[in-house]
């Protein structure tokens, strides 16, 4: 399923952690705080629950 993730995080450290996590799941950066890619349902649920 094509997934689009866009976020607004002001803290550089937290923003970097989120970006690394999304790239580890295979998402591609399309903007500074925007990623897209194909994720299965399980991975989408896991990412939705990450704090």
DSSP file (Angstrom, degrees, kcal/mol; ACC not computed):
  #  RESIDUE AA STRUCTURE BP1 BP2  ACC     N-H-->O    O-->H-N    N-H-->O    O-->H-N    TCO  KAPPA ALPHA  PHI   PSI    X-CA   Y-CA   Z-CA
    1    1 A X              0   0    0      0, 0.0    38,-2.5     0, 0.0     2,-0.3   0.000 360.0 360.0 360.0 131.1    0.0    0.0    0.0
    2    2 A X  E     -A   38   0A   0     36,-0.2     2,-0.4    34,-0.1    36,-0.2  -0.515 360.0-163.6 -69.1 130.9    1.4    3.4   -0.9
    3    3 A X  E     -A   37   0A   0     34,-3.7    34,-1.7    -2,-0.3     2,-0.5  -0.957  12.8-164.5-123.8 135.0    2.0    5.4    2.3
    4    4 A X  E     -A   36   0A   0     -2,-0.4     2,-0.5    32,-0.2    32,-0.2  -0.982   7.7-172.0-118.8 125.9    2.6    9.1    2.7
    5    5 A X  E     +A   35   0A   0     30,-3.0    30,-2.9    -2,-0.5     2,-0.4  -0.978   8.4 170.8-122.1 123.5    4.0   10.4    5.9
    6    6 A X  E     +A   34   0A   0     -2,-0.5     2,-0.3    28,-0.2    28,-0.2  -0.999   9.7 172.8-130.8 132.7    4.2   14.1    6.6
    7    7 A X        -     0   0    0     26,-2.0     2,-0.4    -2,-0.4    -2,-0.0  -0.937  29.1-146.5-140.5 161.3    5.1   15.5   10.1
    8    8 A X        +     0   0    0     -2,-0.3     2,-0.5     0, 0.0    -2,-0.0  -0.882  30.1 161.2-130.6  97.9    5.9   18.7   11.8
    9    9 A X        -     0   0    0     -2,-0.4     6,-0.1     1,-0.1    -2,-0.1  -0.980  21.9-167.1-122.6 122.6    8.5   18.2   14.6
   10   10 A X        +     0   0    0     -2,-0.5     2,-0.5     4,-0.0    -1,-0.1   0.810  65.7  85.6 -81.6 -29.8   10.4   21.2   15.9
   11   11 A X     >  -     0   0    0      1,-0.2     4,-2.6     2,-0.0     5,-0.2  -0.611  68.9-149.1 -78.6 122.7   13.1   19.4   17.9
   12   12 A X  H  > S+     0   0    0     -2,-0.5     4,-2.4     1,-0.2     5,-0.2   0.886  95.1  51.7 -58.7 -42.7   16.0   18.5   15.6
   13   13 A X  H  > S+     0   0    0      2,-0.2     4,-1.9     1,-0.2    -1,-0.2   0.926 113.3  43.5 -62.5 -46.8   16.9   15.3   17.6
   14   14 A X  H  > S+     0   0    0      2,-0.2     4,-2.2     1,-0.2    -1,-0.2   0.897 113.0  52.3 -66.3 -40.5   13.4   14.0   17.5
   15   15 A X  H  X S+     0   0    0     -4,-2.6     4,-2.3     1,-0.2    -2,-0.2   0.898 109.0  50.6 -62.7 -40.6   12.9   14.9   13.8
   16   16 A X  H  X S+     0   0    0     -4,-2.4     4,-2.5    -5,-0.2    -1,-0.2   0.906 109.0  51.5 -63.6 -42.7   16.2   13.0   12.9
   17   17 A X  H  X S+     0   0    0     -4,-1.9     4,-2.3     2,-0.2    -2,-0.2   0.909 111.0  47.6 -61.5 -43.2   15.0    9.9   14.8
   18   18 A X  H  X S+     0   0    0     -4,-2.2     4,-2.5     2,-0.2     5,-0.2   0.922 111.6  50.4 -64.6 -43.9   11.7    9.9   12.9
   19   19 A X  H  X S+     0   0    0     -4,-2.3     4,-2.3     1,-0.2    -2,-0.2   0.921 111.4  48.2 -61.2 -44.5   13.4   10.4    9.6
   20   20 A X  H  X S+     0   0    0     -4,-2.5     4,-2.2     2,-0.2    -1,-0.2   0.911 111.2  51.0 -62.4 -42.5   15.9    7.5   10.3
   21   21 A X  H  X S+     0   0    0     -4,-2.3     4,-1.2     1,-0.2    -2,-0.2   0.930 111.0  47.6 -60.8 -46.5   13.0    5.2   11.4
   22   22 A X  H  <>S+     0   0    0     -4,-2.5     5,-2.2     1,-0.2     3,-0.3   0.887 111.6  50.0 -64.5 -38.7   11.0    5.9    8.2
   23   23 A X  H ><5S+     0   0    0     -4,-2.3     3,-1.5     1,-0.2    -1,-0.2   0.860 105.4  57.9 -67.6 -34.0   14.1    5.3    6.0
   24   24 A X  H 3<5S+     0   0    0     -4,-2.2    -1,-0.2     1,-0.3    -2,-0.2   0.785 102.8  54.4 -65.0 -26.3   14.7    2.0    7.8
   25   25 A X  T 3<5S-     0   0    0     -4,-1.2    -1,-0.3    -3,-0.3    -2,-0.2   0.396 126.5-103.9 -86.4   3.0   11.2    1.0    6.8
   26   26 A X  T < 5S+     0   0    0     -3,-1.5    12,-0.3     1,-0.3    -3,-0.2   0.578  70.1 147.8  90.3  10.0   12.1    1.7    3.2
   27   27 A X      < -     0   0    0     -5,-2.2     2,-0.4    10,-0.1    -1,-0.3  -0.514  42.1-130.7 -78.9 150.1   10.3    5.0    2.7
   28   28 A X  E     -B   36   0A   0      8,-3.5     8,-2.3    -2,-0.2     2,-0.4  -0.837  17.0-119.6-104.1 133.8   11.8    7.6    0.4
   29   29 A X  E     +B   35   0A   0     -2,-0.4     6,-0.3     6,-0.2     3,-0.1  -0.587  35.0 168.7 -73.2 126.7   12.3   11.2    1.5
   30   30 A X  E    S+     0   0A   0      4,-2.8     2,-0.3    -2,-0.4     5,-0.2   0.582  70.5   3.1-111.7 -19.3   10.3   13.5   -0.8
   31   31 A X  E >  S-B   34   0A   0      3,-1.8     3,-1.2     1,-0.0    -1,-0.3  -0.893  93.6 -82.0-150.7 178.5   10.7   16.7    1.2
   32   32 A X  T 3  S+     0   0    0      1,-0.3    -1,-0.0    -2,-0.3    -3,-0.0   0.895 130.5  15.0 -56.8 -42.5   12.4   17.7    4.4
   33   33 A X  T 3  S+     0   0    0     -3,-0.0   -26,-2.0    -4,-0.0     2,-0.4  -0.163 113.5  90.8-124.4  38.6    9.6   16.3    6.6
   34   34 A X  E <   +AB   6  31A   0     -3,-1.2    -4,-2.8   -28,-0.2    -3,-1.8  -0.996  45.5 175.4-139.0 132.7    7.8   14.2    4.0
   35   35 A X  E     -AB   5  29A   0    -30,-2.9   -30,-3.0    -2,-0.4     2,-0.3  -0.948   4.0-175.6-133.1 151.9    8.3   10.5    3.1
   36   36 A X  E     +AB   4  28A   0     -8,-2.3    -8,-3.5    -2,-0.3     2,-0.3  -0.979  21.6 116.1-143.5 158.4    6.5    8.1    0.7
   37   37 A X  E     -A    3   0A   0    -34,-1.7   -34,-3.7    -2,-0.3     2,-0.6  -0.964  60.0 -65.5 167.0-177.3    6.8    4.5   -0.1
   38   38 A X  E     +A    2   0A   0     -2,-0.3     2,-0.4   -12,-0.3   -36,-0.2  -0.867  48.1 172.3-102.2 124.4    5.1    1.1   -0.1
   39   39 A X        -     0   0    0    -38,-2.5     2,-0.1    -2,-0.6    -2,-0.1  -0.959  28.2-125.0-127.3 146.8    4.4   -0.5    3.3
   40   40 A X     >  -     0   0    0     -2,-0.4     4,-2.1     1,-0.1     5,-0.2  -0.407  37.3-100.5 -81.7 169.9    2.4   -3.6    4.2
   41   41 A X  H  > S+     0   0    0      1,-0.2     4,-2.1     2,-0.2     5,-0.2   0.881 120.5  53.9 -60.2 -41.2   -0.4   -3.4    6.7
   42   42 A X  H  > S+     0   0    0      1,-0.2     4,-2.3     2,-0.2    -1,-0.2   0.937 109.4  46.6 -61.1 -48.4    1.6   -4.7    9.6
   43   43 A X  H  > S+     0   0    0      1,-0.2     4,-2.5     2,-0.2    -1,-0.2   0.866 109.9  54.5 -64.6 -36.0    4.4   -2.1    9.2
   44   44 A X  H  X S+     0   0    0     -4,-2.1     4,-1.9     2,-0.2    -1,-0.2   0.913 109.4  47.9 -62.2 -41.9    1.8    0.7    8.9
   45   45 A X  H  X S+     0   0    0     -4,-2.1     4,-1.1     2,-0.2    -2,-0.2   0.907 111.1  50.6 -65.8 -41.5    0.3   -0.4   12.2
   46   46 A X  H >X S+     0   0    0     -4,-2.3     3,-0.8     1,-0.2     4,-0.7   0.939 111.7  47.1 -61.7 -47.4    3.7   -0.5   13.9
   47   47 A X  H >< S+     0   0    0     -4,-2.5     3,-0.7     1,-0.2    -1,-0.2   0.849 107.4  57.1 -64.0 -34.1    4.6    3.0   12.7
   48   48 A X  H 3< S+     0   0    0     -4,-1.9    -1,-0.2     1,-0.2    -2,-0.2   0.766 109.0  46.8 -67.8 -24.2    1.3    4.4   13.8
   49   49 A X  H << S+     0   0    0     -4,-1.1    -1,-0.2    -3,-0.8    -2,-0.2   0.519  84.2 112.2 -96.1  -6.9    1.9    3.1   17.3
   50   50 A X    <<        0   0    0     -3,-0.7    -3,-0.0    -4,-0.7    -4,-0.0  -0.480 360.0 360.0 -70.8 133.9    5.5    4.4   17.7
   51   51 A X              0   0    0     -2,-0.2    -1,-0.1     0, 0.0    -4,-0.0   0.407 360.0 360.0 -96.9 360.0    5.8    7.2   20.2
